[in-house]
């Protein structure tokens, strides 16, 4: 029996406040599926080695956050040194290439969803979460595995409704995922919520990958946006694309990625 964990992060605004703004119109939830034993014995030590590029103080290790890395903020100011930047880029790309992870992701067009359902429109984040979890349950079933879910804290105003949303999923299921399937494959009836300062590698990986993944999915569905192109993200996407879950026909649409 293999135990997995799904690490989730989002890219984009999770409300309808800015749904007409093209940059904020699309919300993406990415789930990174990692086997527990592999995570502890192999994946974590490899990322710790990369972390050491930025400090030799074990009590002041950097937390990998996409925005900080891209903008060379905080510990990552060292990336302004072209030699260190080149070394980091190669180590990080090699890390992703070797990483035994599986990816599932969902993007919602908030403007389209709101205009279609008006006041009956589901909360965009919670709707995406249900669809993401349906895919996670399917992956667990296919791999004869069991697992739980961890997500990065977003604040009490967001986290408490999120807990309620997950409880509803666990206790009532969805149109495409029964309660029996959920309880048979999940090892915990509550979603785990952790903060950045906990420095959880699975959440760091999902944070680093969710922005490139949103760009990838929008491109796959021929949606043009104002998202800034980034050559390094393109290299990342080349590496992680094969790690997206596929169906029996080797298709990712509707299976590993979903556009709502």
Rosetta blueprint (number, residue, H / E / L):
1 X L
2 X E
3 X E
4 X E
5 X E
6 X E
7 X E
8 X E
9 X E
10 X E
11 X E
12 X L
13 X L
14 X L
15 X L
16 X L
17 X L
18 X L
19 X L
20 X L
21 X L
22 X L
23 X L
24 X L
25 X L
26 X E
27 X E
28 X E
29 X E
30 X E
31 X E
32 X E
33 X E
34 X E
35 X E
36 X H
37 X H
38 X H
39 X H
40 X H
41 X H
42 X H
43 X H
44 X H
45 X H
46 X H
47 X H
48 X H
49 X H
50 X H
51 X H
52 X L
53 X L
54 X L
55 X L
56 X L
57 X L
58 X L
59 X L
60 X L
61 X L
62 X L
63 X L
64 X L
65 X L
66 X H
67 X H
68 X H
69 X H
70 X H
71 X H
72 X L
73 X L
74 X H
75 X H
76 X H
77 X H
78 X H
79 X H
80 X H
81 X L
82 X H
83 X H
84 X H
85 X H
86 X H
87 X H
88 X H
89 X H
90 X H
91 X H
92 X H
93 X H
94 X H
95 X H
96 X H
97 X H
98 X H
99 X L
100 X L
101 X L
102 X E
103 X E
104 X E
105 X E
106 X E
107 X E
108 X E
109 X E
110 X H
111 X H
112 X H
113 X H
114 X H
115 X H
116 X H
117 X H
118 X H
119 X H
120 X H
121 X L
122 X L
123 X L
124 X H
125 X H
126 X H
127 X H
128 X H
129 X H
130 X H
131 X H
132 X H
133 X H
134 X H
135 X H
136 X H
137 X H
138 X H
139 X H
140 X H
141 X H
142 X H
143 X L
144 X L
145 X E
146 X E
147 X E
148 X E
149 X E
150 X E
151 X E
152 X E
153 X L
154 X L
155 X L
156 X H
157 X H
158 X H
159 X H
160 X H
161 X H
162 X H
163 X H
164 X H
165 X H
166 X H
167 X H
168 X H
169 X H
170 X H
171 X H
172 X H
173 X L
174 X E
175 X L
176 X L
177 X E
178 X L
179 X H
180 X H
181 X H
182 X H
183 X H
184 X H
185 X H
186 X E
187 X L
188 X L
189 X L
190 X L
191 X L
192 X E
193 X E
194 X E
195 X L
196 X H
197 X H
198 X H
199 X L
200 X L
201 X H
202 X H
203 X H
204 X H
205 X H
206 X H
207 X H
208 X H
209 X H
210 X H
211 X H
212 X H
213 X H
214 X H
215 X H
216 X H
217 X H
218 X H
219 X H
220 X H
221 X L
222 X L
223 X L
224 X L
225 X L
226 X L
227 X L
228 X L
229 X L
230 X L
231 X H
232 X H
233 X H
234 X H
235 X H
236 X H
237 X H
238 X H
239 X H
240 X H
241 X H
242 X H
243 X H
244 X E
245 X L
246 X L
247 X L
248 X L
249 X L
250 X L
251 X L
252 X L
253 X E
254 X L
255 X L
256 X L
257 X E
258 X E
259 X E
260 X L
